[in-house]
Amino acid sequence: MQTITAPSYTRNNQSWSAWIGKKGVVLAVTVIRVAAPEFSVYTPYQYALVDFGEELGKMSYMVASQEKTVTTGDKVICVLRKLSQPSKEGIIEYGIKVSLLAG
């Protein structure tokens, strides 16, 4: 998977911000233990199928939080995740993941 800079991502894909703060329910989860070289630093990580209901009108696959395990039926929220260390220009690349909702 090719990574792109945060500014170019923002310019090319304005819909990403619609996901931040959206809540859903986990339908299925798998654990990725062996990944492509560009993702190997993140292993193991979870990949979840999340139902966002009528709010976004669809289900989506999302990387799940690495710090806590999510399971089927968990309520989750979309948050930003850091994808890289700052570049020479000081730009940090971000993506979206789901994290467990408190309570």
Gaussian input, Z-matrix of N, CA and C with variables (Angstrom, degrees):
# hf/3-21g

backbone

0 1
 N
 C     1     B1
 C     2     B2     1     A1
 N     3     B3     2     A2     1     D1
 C     4     B4     3     A3     2     D2
 C     5     B5     4     A4     3     D3
 N     6     B6     5     A5     4     D4
 C     7     B7     6     A6     5     D5
 C     8     B8     7     A7     6     D6
 N     9     B9     8     A8     7     D7
 C    10    B10     9     A9     8     D8
 C    11    B11    10    A10     9     D9
 N    12    B12    11    A11    10    D10
 C    13    B13    12    A12    11    D11
 C    14    B14    13    A13    12    D12
 N    15    B15    14    A14    13    D13
 C    16    B16    15    A15    14    D14
 C    17    B17    16    A16    15    D15
 N    18    B18    17    A17    16    D16
 C    19    B19    18    A18    17    D17
 C    20    B20    19    A19    18    D18
 N    21    B21    20    A20    19    D19
 C    22    B22    21    A21    20    D20
 C    23    B23    22    A22    21    D21
 N    24    B24    23    A23    22    D22
 C    25    B25    24    A24    23    D23
 C    26    B26    25    A25    24    D24
 N    27    B27    26    A26    25    D25
 C    28    B28    27    A27    26    D26
 C    29    B29    28    A28    27    D27
 N    30    B30    29    A29    28    D28
 C    31    B31    30    A30    29    D29
 C    32    B32    31    A31    30    D30
 N    33    B33    32    A32    31    D31
 C    34    B34    33    A33    32    D32
 C    35    B35    34    A34    33    D33
 N    36    B36    35    A35    34    D34
 C    37    B37    36    A36    35    D35
 C    38    B38    37    A37    36    D36
 N    39    B39    38    A38    37    D37
 C    40    B40    39    A39    38    D38
 C    41    B41    40    A40    39    D39
 N    42    B42    41    A41    40    D40
 C    43    B43    42    A42    41    D41
 C    44    B44    43    A43    42    D42
 N    45    B45    44    A44    43    D43
 C    46    B46    45    A45    44    D44
 C    47    B47    46    A46    45    D45
 N    48    B48    47    A47    46    D46
 C    49    B49    48    A48    47    D47
 C    50    B50    49    A49    48    D48
 N    51    B51    50    A50    49    D49
 C    52    B52    51    A51    50    D50
 C    53    B53    52    A52    51    D51
 N    54    B54    53    A53    52    D52
 C    55    B55    54    A54    53    D53
 C    56    B56    55    A55    54    D54
 N    57    B57    56    A56    55    D55
 C    58    B58    57    A57    56    D56
 C    59    B59    58    A58    57    D57
 N    60    B60    59    A59    58    D58
 C    61    B61    60    A60    59    D59
 C    62    B62    61    A61    60    D60
 N    63    B63    62    A62    61    D61
 C    64    B64    63    A63    62    D62
 C    65    B65    64    A64    63    D63
 N    66    B66    65    A65    64    D64
 C    67    B67    66    A66    65    D65
 C    68    B68    67    A67    66    D66
 N    69    B69    68    A68    67    D67
 C    70    B70    69    A69    68    D68
 C    71    B71    70    A70    69    D69
 N    72    B72    71    A71    70    D70
 C    73    B73    72    A72    71    D71
 C    74    B74    73    A73    72    D72
 N    75    B75    74    A74    73    D73
 C    76    B76    75    A75    74    D74
 C    77    B77    76    A76    75    D75
 N    78    B78    77    A77    76    D76
 C    79    B79    78    A78    77    D77
 C    80    B80    79    A79    78    D78
 N    81    B81    80    A80    79    D79
 C    82    B82    81    A81    80    D80
 C    83    B83    82    A82    81    D81
 N    84    B84    83    A83    82    D82
 C    85    B85    84    A84    83    D83
 C    86    B86    85    A85    84    D84
 N    87    B87    86    A86    85    D85
 C    88    B88    87    A87    86    D86
 C    89    B89    88    A88    87    D87
 N    90    B90    89    A89    88    D88
 C    91    B91    90    A90    89    D89
 C    92    B92    91    A91    90    D90
 N    93    B93    92    A92    91    D91
 C    94    B94    93    A93    92    D92
 C    95    B95    94    A94    93    D93
 N    96    B96    95    A95    94    D94
 C    97    B97    96    A96    95    D95
 C    98    B98    97    A97    96    D96
 N    99    B99    98    A98    97    D97
 C   100   B100    99    A99    98    D98
 C   101   B101   100   A100    99    D99
 N   102   B102   101   A101   100   D100
 C   103   B103   102   A102   101   D101
 C   104   B104   103   A103   102   D102
 N   105   B105   104   A104   103   D103
 C   106   B106   105   A105   104   D104
 C   107   B107   106   A106   105   D105
 N   108   B108   107   A107   106   D106
 C   109   B109   108   A108   107   D107
 C   110   B110   109   A109   108   D108
 N   111   B111   110   A110   109   D109
 C   112   B112   111   A111   110   D110
 C   113   B113   112   A112   111   D111
 N   114   B114   113   A113   112   D112
 C   115   B115   114   A114   113   D113
 C   116   B116   115   A115   114   D114
 N   117   B117   116   A116   115   D115
 C   118   B118   117   A117   116   D116
 C   119   B119   118   A118   117   D117
 N   120   B120   119   A119   118   D118
 C   121   B121   120   A120   119   D119
 C   122   B122   121   A121   120   D120
 N   123   B123   122   A122   121   D121
 C   124   B124   123   A123   122   D122
 C   125   B125   124   A124   123   D123
 N   126   B126   125   A125   124   D124
 C   127   B127   126   A126   125   D125
 C   128   B128   127   A127   126   D126
 N   129   B129   128   A128   127   D127
 C   130   B130   129   A129   128   D128
 C   131   B131   130   A130   129   D129
 N   132   B132   131   A131   130   D130
 C   133   B133   132   A132   131   D131
 C   134   B134   133   A133   132   D132
 N   135   B135   134   A134   133   D133
 C   136   B136   135   A135   134   D134
 C   137   B137   136   A136   135   D135
 N   138   B138   137   A137   136   D136
 C   139   B139   138   A138   137   D137
 C   140   B140   139   A139   138   D138
 N   141   B141   140   A140   139   D139
 C   142   B142   141   A141   140   D140
 C   143   B143   142   A142   141   D141
 N   144   B144   143   A143   142   D142
 C   145   B145   144   A144   143   D143
 C   146   B146   145   A145   144   D144
 N   147   B147   146   A146   145   D145
 C   148   B148   147   A147   146   D146
 C   149   B149   148   A148   147   D147
 N   150   B150   149   A149   148   D148
 C   151   B151   150   A150   149   D149
 C   152   B152   151   A151   150   D150
 N   153   B153   152   A152   151   D151
 C   154   B154   153   A153   152   D152
 C   155   B155   154   A154   153   D153
 N   156   B156   155   A155   154   D154
 C   157   B157   156   A156   155   D155
 C   158   B158   157   A157   156   D156
 N   159   B159   158   A158   157   D157
 C   160   B160   159   A159   158   D158
 C   161   B161   160   A160   159   D159
 N   162   B162   161   A161   160   D160
 C   163   B163   162   A162   161   D161
 C   164   B164   163   A163   162   D162
 N   165   B165   164   A164   163   D163
 C   166   B166   165   A165   164   D164
 C   167   B167   166   A166   165   D165
 N   168   B168   167   A167   166   D166
 C   169   B169   168   A168   167   D167
 C   170   B170   169   A169   168   D168
 N   171   B171   170   A170   169   D169
 C   172   B172   171   A171   170   D170
 C   173   B173   172   A172   171   D171
 N   174   B174   173   A173   172   D172
 C   175   B175   174   A174   173   D173
 C   176   B176   175   A175   174   D174
 N   177   B177   176   A176   175   D175
 C   178   B178   177   A177   176   D176
 C   179   B179   178   A178   177   D177
 N   180   B180   179   A179   178   D178
 C   181   B181   180   A180   179   D179
 C   182   B182   181   A181   180   D180
 N   183   B183   182   A182   181   D181
 C   184   B184   183   A183   182   D182
 C   185   B185   184   A184   183   D183
 N   186   B186   185   A185   184   D184
 C   187   B187   186   A186   185   D185
 C   188   B188   187   A187   186   D186
 N   189   B189   188   A188   187   D187
 C   190   B190   189   A189   188   D188
 C   191   B191   190   A190   189   D189
 N   192   B192   191   A191   190   D190
 C   193   B193   192   A192   191   D191
 C   194   B194   193   A193   192   D192
 N   195   B195   194   A194   193   D193
 C   196   B196   195   A195   194   D194
 C   197   B197   196   A196   195   D195
 N   198   B198   197   A197   196   D196
 C   199   B199   198   A198   197   D197
 C   200   B200   199   A199   198   D198
 N   201   B201   200   A200   199   D199
 C   202   B202   201   A201   200   D200
 C   203   B203   202   A202   201   D201
 N   204   B204   203   A203   202   D202
 C   205   B205   204   A204   203   D203
 C   206   B206   205   A205   204   D204
 N   207   B207   206   A206   205   D205
 C   208   B208   207   A207   206   D206
 C   209   B209   208   A208   207   D207
 N   210   B210   209   A209   208   D208
 C   211   B211   210   A210   209   D209
 C   212   B212   211   A211   210   D210
 N   213   B213   212   A212   211   D211
 C   214   B214   213   A213   212   D212
 C   215   B215   214   A214   213   D213
 N   216   B216   215   A215   214   D214
 C   217   B217   216   A216   215   D215
 C   218   B218   217   A217   216   D216
 N   219   B219   218   A218   217   D217
 C   220   B220   219   A219   218   D218
 C   221   B221   220   A220   219   D219
 N   222   B222   221   A221   220   D220
 C   223   B223   222   A222   221   D221
 C   224   B224   223   A223   222   D222
 N   225   B225   224   A224   223   D223
 C   226   B226   225   A225   224   D224
 C   227   B227   226   A226   225   D225
 N   228   B228   227   A227   226   D226
 C   229   B229   228   A228   227   D227
 C   230   B230   229   A229   228   D228
 N   231   B231   230   A230   229   D229
 C   232   B232   231   A231   230   D230
 C   233   B233   232   A232   231   D231
 N   234   B234   233   A233   232   D232
 C   235   B235   234   A234   233   D233
 C   236   B236   235   A235   234   D234
 N   237   B237   236   A236   235   D235
 C   238   B238   237   A237   236   D236
 C   239   B239   238   A238   237   D237
 N   240   B240   239   A239   238   D238
 C   241   B241   240   A240   239   D239
 C   242   B242   241   A241   240   D240
 N   243   B243   242   A242   241   D241
 C   244   B244   243   A243   242   D242
 C   245   B245   244   A244   243   D243
 N   246   B246   245   A245   244   D244
 C   247   B247   246   A246   245   D245
 C   248   B248   247   A247   246   D246
 N   249   B249   248   A248   247   D247
 C   250   B250   249   A249   248   D248
 C   251   B251   250   A250   249   D249
 N   252   B252   251   A251   250   D250
 C   253   B253   252   A252   251   D251
 C   254   B254   253   A253   252   D252
 N   255   B255   254   A254   253   D253
 C   256   B256   255   A255   254   D254
 C   257   B257   256   A256   255   D255
 N   258   B258   257   A257   256   D256
 C   259   B259   258   A258   257   D257
 C   260   B260   259   A259   258   D258
 N   261   B261   260   A260   259   D259
 C   262   B262   261   A261   260   D260
 C   263   B263   262   A262   261   D261
 N   264   B264   263   A263   262   D262
 C   265   B265   264   A264   263   D263
 C   266   B266   265   A265   264   D264
 N   267   B267   266   A266   265   D265
 C   268   B268   267   A267   266   D266
 C   269   B269   268   A268   267   D267
 N   270   B270   269   A269   268   D268
 C   271   B271   270   A270   269   D269
 C   272   B272   271   A271   270   D270
 N   273   B273   272   A272   271   D271
 C   274   B274   273   A273   272   D272
 C   275   B275   274   A274   273   D273
 N   276   B276   275   A275   274   D274
 C   277   B277   276   A276   275   D275
 C   278   B278   277   A277   276   D276
 N   279   B279   278   A278   277   D277
 C   280   B280   279   A279   278   D278
 C   281   B281   280   A280   279   D279
 N   282   B282   281   A281   280   D280
 C   283   B283   282   A282   281   D281
 C   284   B284   283   A283   282   D282
 N   285   B285   284   A284   283   D283
 C   286   B286   285   A285   284   D284
 C   287   B287   286   A286   285   D285
 N   288   B288   287   A287   286   D286
 C   289   B289   288   A288   287   D287
 C   290   B290   289   A289   288   D288
 N   291   B291   290   A290   289   D289
 C   292   B292   291   A291   290   D290
 C   293   B293   292   A292   291   D291
 N   294   B294   293   A293   292   D292
 C   295   B295   294   A294   293   D293
 C   296   B296   295   A295   294   D294
 N   297   B297   296   A296   295   D295
 C   298   B298   297   A297   296   D296
 C   299   B299   298   A298   297   D297
 N   300   B300   299   A299   298   D298
 C   301   B301   300   A300   299   D299
 C   302   B302   301   A301   300   D300
 N   303   B303   302   A302   301   D301
 C   304   B304   303   A303   302   D302
 C   305   B305   304   A304   303   D303
 N   306   B306   305   A305   304   D304
 C   307   B307   306   A306   305   D305
 C   308   B308   307   A307   306   D306

   B1=1.4472
   B2=1.5205
   B3=1.2820
   B4=1.4474
   B5=1.5223
   B6=1.3197
   B7=1.4537
   B8=1.5180
   B9=1.3118
   B10=1.4494
   B11=1.5169
   B12=1.2972
   B13=1.4560
   B14=1.5221
   B15=1.3191
   B16=1.4606
   B17=1.5214
   B18=1.3281
   B19=1.4674
   B20=1.5224
   B21=1.3354
   B22=1.4637
   B23=1.5285
   B24=1.3273
   B25=1.4593
   B26=1.5299
   B27=1.3339
   B28=1.4586
   B29=1.5181
   B30=1.3136
   B31=1.4609
   B32=1.5202
   B33=1.3345
   B34=1.4627
   B35=1.5204
   B36=1.3348
   B37=1.4540
   B38=1.5191
   B39=1.2980
   B40=1.4554
   B41=1.5299
   B42=1.3263
   B43=1.4629
   B44=1.5238
   B45=1.3295
   B46=1.4631
   B47=1.5161
   B48=1.3201
   B49=1.4594
   B50=1.5278
   B51=1.3248
   B52=1.4646
   B53=1.5229
   B54=1.3327
   B55=1.4615
   B56=1.5228
   B57=1.3275
   B58=1.4607
   B59=1.5276
   B60=1.3402
   B61=1.4607
   B62=1.5140
   B63=1.3340
   B64=1.4618
   B65=1.5249
   B66=1.3249
   B67=1.4581
   B68=1.5179
   B69=1.3319
   B70=1.4476
   B71=1.5103
   B72=1.3211
   B73=1.4648
   B74=1.5192
   B75=1.3266
   B76=1.4639
   B77=1.5227
   B78=1.3421
   B79=1.4638
   B80=1.5256
   B81=1.3240
   B82=1.4689
   B83=1.5297
   B84=1.3232
   B85=1.4658
   B86=1.5195
   B87=1.3207
   B88=1.4584
   B89=1.5196
   B90=1.3046
   B91=1.4643
   B92=1.5233
   B93=1.3213
   B94=1.4604
   B95=1.5275
   B96=1.3185
   B97=1.4669
   B98=1.5285
   B99=1.3152
   B100=1.4658
   B101=1.5252
   B102=1.3251
   B103=1.4549
   B104=1.5220
   B105=1.3116
   B106=1.4641
   B107=1.5263
   B108=1.3345
   B109=1.4713
   B110=1.5294
   B111=1.3224
   B112=1.4616
   B113=1.5256
   B114=1.3523
   B115=1.4601
   B116=1.5264
   B117=1.3112
   B118=1.4641
   B119=1.5253
   B120=1.3264
   B121=1.4702
   B122=1.5270
   B123=1.3274
   B124=1.4625
   B125=1.5266
   B126=1.3204
   B127=1.4622
   B128=1.5212
   B129=1.3260
   B130=1.4625
   B131=1.5336
   B132=1.3264
   B133=1.4591
   B134=1.5204
   B135=1.3147
   B136=1.4561
   B137=1.5190
   B138=1.3147
   B139=1.4508
   B140=1.5197
   B141=1.3217
   B142=1.4571
   B143=1.5230
   B144=1.3237
   B145=1.4534
   B146=1.5243
   B147=1.3285
   B148=1.4618
   B149=1.5279
   B150=1.3333
   B151=1.4626
   B152=1.5240
   B153=1.3352
   B154=1.4571
   B155=1.5238
   B156=1.3267
   B157=1.4559
   B158=1.5159
   B159=1.3088
   B160=1.4559
   B161=1.5211
   B162=1.3253
   B163=1.4633
   B164=1.5173
   B165=1.3374
   B166=1.4583
   B167=1.5174
   B168=1.3258
   B169=1.4530
   B170=1.5139
   B171=1.3368
   B172=1.4534
   B173=1.5134
   B174=1.3234
   B175=1.4517
   B176=1.5136
   B177=1.3148
   B178=1.4468
   B179=1.5173
   B180=1.3303
   B181=1.4500
   B182=1.5147
   B183=1.3162
   B184=1.4577
   B185=1.5214
   B186=1.3046
   B187=1.4567
   B188=1.5157
   B189=1.3217
   B190=1.4600
   B191=1.5219
   B192=1.2863
   B193=1.4523
   B194=1.5205
   B195=1.3263
   B196=1.4608
   B197=1.5229
   B198=1.3278
   B199=1.4582
   B200=1.5242
   B201=1.3363
   B202=1.4607
   B203=1.5185
   B204=1.3098
   B205=1.4547
   B206=1.5257
   B207=1.3228
   B208=1.4594
   B209=1.5213
   B210=1.3227
   B211=1.4610
   B212=1.5252
   B213=1.3139
   B214=1.4562
   B215=1.5243
   B216=1.3271
   B217=1.4600
   B218=1.5174
   B219=1.3325
   B220=1.4650
   B221=1.5197
   B222=1.3239
   B223=1.4585
   B224=1.5210
   B225=1.3374
   B226=1.4616
   B227=1.5221
   B228=1.3286
   B229=1.4517
   B230=1.5227
   B231=1.3229
   B232=1.4628
   B233=1.5321
   B234=1.3144
   B235=1.4610
   B236=1.5257
   B237=1.3216
   B238=1.4631
   B239=1.5122
   B240=1.3153
   B241=1.4588
   B242=1.5160
   B243=1.2974
   B244=1.4556
   B245=1.5182
   B246=1.3403
   B247=1.4582
   B248=1.5246
   B249=1.3282
   B250=1.4570
   B251=1.5200
   B252=1.3018
   B253=1.4533
   B254=1.5245
   B255=1.3388
   B256=1.4671
   B257=1.5281
   B258=1.3316
   B259=1.4600
   B260=1.5322
   B261=1.3085
   B262=1.4688
   B263=1.5258
   B264=1.3272
   B265=1.4617
   B266=1.5292
   B267=1.3300
   B268=1.4605
   B269=1.5141
   B270=1.3347
   B271=1.4605
   B272=1.5234
   B273=1.3202
   B274=1.4592
   B275=1.5243
   B276=1.3263
   B277=1.4633
   B278=1.5222
   B279=1.3256
   B280=1.4564
   B281=1.5177
   B282=1.3149
   B283=1.4498
   B284=1.5215
   B285=1.3042
   B286=1.4691
   B287=1.5229
   B288=1.3256
   B289=1.4613
   B290=1.5145
   B291=1.3165
   B292=1.4617
   B293=1.5203
   B294=1.3277
   B295=1.4576
   B296=1.5203
   B297=1.3178
   B298=1.4597
   B299=1.5141
   B300=1.3215
   B301=1.4568
   B302=1.5229
   B303=1.2918
   B304=1.4690
   B305=1.5136
   B306=1.3315
   B307=1.4574
   B308=1.4454
   A1=108.90
   A2=116.35
   A3=121.71
   A4=109.93
   A5=117.28
   A6=119.59
   A7=108.78
   A8=115.64
   A9=121.23
   A10=108.56
   A11=117.02
   A12=119.84
   A13=110.17
   A14=115.52
   A15=120.63
   A16=112.16
   A17=119.24
   A18=117.89
   A19=113.37
   A20=117.31
   A21=118.44
   A22=111.00
   A23=117.42
   A24=120.89
   A25=109.71
   A26=115.55
   A27=120.38
   A28=110.74
   A29=116.85
   A30=120.29
   A31=111.54
   A32=117.51
   A33=121.47
   A34=114.46
   A35=117.72
   A36=120.26
   A37=110.47
   A38=116.61
   A39=120.67
   A40=112.90
   A41=118.82
   A42=120.53
   A43=113.94
   A44=119.34
   A45=120.13
   A46=111.86
   A47=118.16
   A48=120.50
   A49=111.98
   A50=117.91
   A51=121.09
   A52=111.74
   A53=117.80
   A54=121.61
   A55=113.34
   A56=118.32
   A57=121.03
   A58=110.16
   A59=115.35
   A60=121.51
   A61=115.11
   A62=117.99
   A63=120.49
   A64=109.49
   A65=115.00
   A66=121.28
   A67=110.49
   A68=114.80
   A69=120.04
   A70=111.41
   A71=115.17
   A72=122.67
   A73=108.40
   A74=116.02
   A75=121.83
   A76=109.50
   A77=115.72
   A78=121.61
   A79=111.56
   A80=116.74
   A81=121.31
   A82=108.62
   A83=115.50
   A84=120.96
   A85=109.34
   A86=116.16
   A87=121.42
   A88=108.01
   A89=116.58
   A90=121.62
   A91=108.39
   A92=115.58
   A93=121.99
   A94=107.71
   A95=116.13
   A96=120.69
   A97=112.08
   A98=116.38
   A99=122.16
   A100=106.13
   A101=115.67
   A102=119.88
   A103=110.51
   A104=114.85
   A105=120.54
   A106=108.49
   A107=116.90
   A108=119.86
   A109=114.61
   A110=118.04
   A111=119.44
   A112=113.66
   A113=117.05
   A114=120.79
   A115=112.90
   A116=118.00
   A117=120.74
   A118=113.55
   A119=117.75
   A120=119.85
   A121=111.60
   A122=117.65
   A123=121.04
   A124=112.99
   A125=118.78
   A126=120.58
   A127=111.42
   A128=118.26
   A129=125.29
   A130=110.09
   A131=115.19
   A132=119.91
   A133=108.81
   A134=115.06
   A135=120.75
   A136=110.29
   A137=114.68
   A138=122.35
   A139=105.21
   A140=117.39
   A141=120.65
   A142=111.64
   A143=116.07
   A144=122.64
   A145=105.10
   A146=115.92
   A147=120.71
   A148=109.78
   A149=115.08
   A150=121.09
   A151=107.43
   A152=116.15
   A153=121.15
   A154=111.77
   A155=116.96
   A156=122.22
   A157=113.58
   A158=115.04
   A159=121.59
   A160=112.44
   A161=116.76
   A162=119.88
   A163=112.24
   A164=116.72
   A165=120.35
   A166=111.36
   A167=115.45
   A168=120.02
   A169=114.64
   A170=117.78
   A171=118.15
   A172=112.39
   A173=113.63
   A174=120.86
   A175=106.89
   A176=115.40
   A177=117.81
   A178=109.85
   A179=115.32
   A180=120.74
   A181=107.36
   A182=116.63
   A183=121.39
   A184=109.64
   A185=116.25
   A186=120.15
   A187=106.22
   A188=116.24
   A189=120.66
   A190=110.15
   A191=114.99
   A192=122.37
   A193=111.19
   A194=117.08
   A195=120.23
   A196=111.71
   A197=116.94
   A198=119.15
   A199=113.67
   A200=118.24
   A201=121.91
   A202=109.11
   A203=116.46
   A204=121.88
   A205=110.09
   A206=116.60
   A207=120.29
   A208=108.03
   A209=115.20
   A210=120.71
   A211=109.07
   A212=115.80
   A213=121.84
   A214=109.77
   A215=115.91
   A216=121.33
   A217=114.34
   A218=117.97
   A219=120.66
   A220=110.98
   A221=115.31
   A222=121.19
   A223=107.42
   A224=115.48
   A225=121.11
   A226=110.74
   A227=114.98
   A228=122.39
   A229=109.01
   A230=117.57
   A231=122.03
   A232=109.81
   A233=115.31
   A234=122.08
   A235=109.08
   A236=115.93
   A237=120.45
   A238=110.25
   A239=116.24
   A240=121.10
   A241=108.27
   A242=115.10
   A243=121.40
   A244=108.87
   A245=116.81
   A246=121.39
   A247=113.21
   A248=116.49
   A249=117.93
   A250=111.04
   A251=114.78
   A252=121.18
   A253=107.92
   A254=117.69
   A255=119.28
   A256=112.14
   A257=115.22
   A258=121.00
   A259=109.05
   A260=116.40
   A261=120.58
   A262=111.16
   A263=115.21
   A264=120.61
   A265=112.01
   A266=117.14
   A267=121.03
   A268=114.03
   A269=117.32
   A270=121.28
   A271=109.59
   A272=116.00
   A273=122.16
   A274=107.25
   A275=116.52
   A276=120.74
   A277=109.85
   A278=115.78
   A279=122.03
   A280=110.12
   A281=115.04
   A282=123.11
   A283=107.44
   A284=116.29
   A285=120.93
   A286=108.22
   A287=115.93
   A288=122.32
   A289=108.31
   A290=116.65
   A291=119.71
   A292=108.09
   A293=113.43
   A294=121.58
   A295=108.00
   A296=116.39
   A297=120.60
   A298=110.83
   A299=116.49
   A300=121.08
   A301=108.24
   A302=117.14
   A303=121.21
   A304=109.68
   A305=114.53
   A306=120.96
   A307=112.58
   D1=131.37
   D2=-179.80
   D3=-82.54
   D4=134.83
   D5=174.71
   D6=-95.61
   D7=151.30
   D8=178.63
   D9=-128.98
   D10=163.16
   D11=-178.97
   D12=-73.87
   D13=153.95
   D14=179.61
   D15=-58.24
   D16=-44.84
   D17=179.01
   D18=-61.20
   D19=-41.98
   D20=-179.16
   D21=-70.31
   D22=-34.72
   D23=177.17
   D24=-62.42
   D25=-46.07
   D26=-179.55
   D27=-61.75
   D28=-43.66
   D29=179.99
   D30=-65.24
   D31=-38.07
   D32=-174.59
   D33=-88.23
   D34=-16.71
   D35=-174.22
   D36=-143.47
   D37=83.62
   D38=-177.50
   D39=-73.26
   D40=-13.91
   D41=-175.67
   D42=-78.06
   D43=-13.19
   D44=-177.41
   D45=-59.43
   D46=-34.92
   D47=-176.99
   D48=-67.10
   D49=-21.08
   D50=178.12
   D51=-65.04
   D52=-22.25
   D53=-178.10
   D54=-82.19
   D55=-28.84
   D56=-176.03
   D57=-60.81
   D58=126.79
   D59=179.19
   D60=85.20
   D61=-4.50
   D62=179.93
   D63=-75.43
   D64=141.26
   D65=-176.84
   D66=-109.47
   D67=147.54
   D68=179.66
   D69=-153.83
   D70=-177.25
   D71=179.73
   D72=-123.03
   D73=133.55
   D74=-179.26
   D75=-73.20
   D76=126.51
   D77=178.31
   D78=-96.98
   D79=-34.34
   D80=-178.72
   D81=-157.98
   D82=153.37
   D83=-178.77
   D84=-140.63
   D85=143.83
   D86=170.55
   D87=-134.78
   D88=153.76
   D89=179.08
   D90=-106.24
   D91=127.74
   D92=177.18
   D93=-95.81
   D94=114.98
   D95=-179.42
   D96=-105.19
   D97=-27.26
   D98=177.26
   D99=-125.56
   D100=123.46
   D101=-175.60
   D102=-130.01
   D103=170.19
   D104=174.20
   D105=-57.00
   D106=152.68
   D107=-175.87
   D108=-50.10
   D109=-39.48
   D110=-177.83
   D111=-70.24
   D112=-14.70
   D113=178.23
   D114=-110.91
   D115=-0.40
   D116=-175.09
   D117=-62.68
   D118=-27.06
   D119=178.83
   D120=-67.47
   D121=-19.21
   D122=-178.33
   D123=-92.65
   D124=-8.98
   D125=-175.58
   D126=-72.91
   D127=148.67
   D128=-9.71
   D129=-77.01
   D130=149.47
   D131=174.56
   D132=-142.21
   D133=160.39
   D134=-179.72
   D135=-99.45
   D136=147.87
   D137=174.48
   D138=-123.59
   D139=124.77
   D140=-173.06
   D141=-121.79
   D142=144.11
   D143=169.90
   D144=-94.13
   D145=120.05
   D146=-174.19
   D147=-119.89
   D148=133.68
   D149=175.38
   D150=-94.46
   D151=115.57
   D152=178.69
   D153=-95.59
   D154=8.27
   D155=175.03
   D156=61.12
   D157=-150.48
   D158=-176.60
   D159=-71.51
   D160=-23.72
   D161=-174.64
   D162=-54.78
   D163=-47.00
   D164=177.78
   D165=-110.36
   D166=-5.40
   D167=175.15
   D168=69.94
   D169=21.26
   D170=-179.97
   D171=-164.14
   D172=169.35
   D173=171.83
   D174=-100.80
   D175=158.08
   D176=-179.41
   D177=-149.78
   D178=149.74
   D179=172.60
   D180=-87.64
   D181=133.11
   D182=-179.35
   D183=-137.57
   D184=146.37
   D185=169.58
   D186=-70.61
   D187=136.12
   D188=-178.61
   D189=-97.49
   D190=165.61
   D191=179.57
   D192=-56.16
   D193=136.09
   D194=178.17
   D195=-83.51
   D196=-23.54
   D197=-174.81
   D198=-80.13
   D199=-22.12
   D200=178.72
   D201=-135.91
   D202=141.72
   D203=179.31
   D204=-78.21
   D205=133.34
   D206=173.40
   D207=-104.48
   D208=148.75
   D209=179.24
   D210=-132.23
   D211=166.09
   D212=178.75
   D213=-53.94
   D214=132.02
   D215=179.30
   D216=95.61
   D217=-14.49
   D218=178.94
   D219=-66.15
   D220=144.35
   D221=173.37
   D222=-90.38
   D223=131.72
   D224=-175.79
   D225=-130.86
   D226=165.44
   D227=178.50
   D228=-134.09
   D229=143.81
   D230=178.53
   D231=-80.35
   D232=130.29
   D233=178.97
   D234=-135.81
   D235=165.26
   D236=175.03
   D237=-74.34
   D238=149.76
   D239=172.84
   D240=-133.68
   D241=141.25
   D242=-179.83
   D243=-78.17
   D244=128.04
   D245=-178.77
   D246=-99.91
   D247=-21.60
   D248=-175.92
   D249=-155.21
   D250=166.41
   D251=171.88
   D252=-76.86
   D253=161.46
   D254=-179.96
   D255=-56.92
   D256=138.88
   D257=177.17
   D258=-76.50
   D259=179.14
   D260=176.34
   D261=-56.49
   D262=-31.58
   D263=-179.42
   D264=-83.83
   D265=-2.91
   D266=-179.51
   D267=85.69
   D268=11.83
   D269=-178.96
   D270=-89.74
   D271=130.88
   D272=176.66
   D273=-106.92
   D274=129.22
   D275=178.72
   D276=-85.43
   D277=137.59
   D278=179.69
   D279=-125.23
   D280=157.07
   D281=174.44
   D282=-135.01
   D283=-165.33
   D284=-179.75
   D285=-123.49
   D286=141.85
   D287=174.30
   D288=-139.57
   D289=169.56
   D290=172.53
   D291=-106.94
   D292=145.19
   D293=179.38
   D294=-130.35
   D295=151.05
   D296=178.72
   D297=-59.50
   D298=140.50
   D299=174.14
   D300=-80.43
   D301=138.29
   D302=177.69
   D303=-69.97
   D304=141.24
   D305=174.58
   D306=74.71

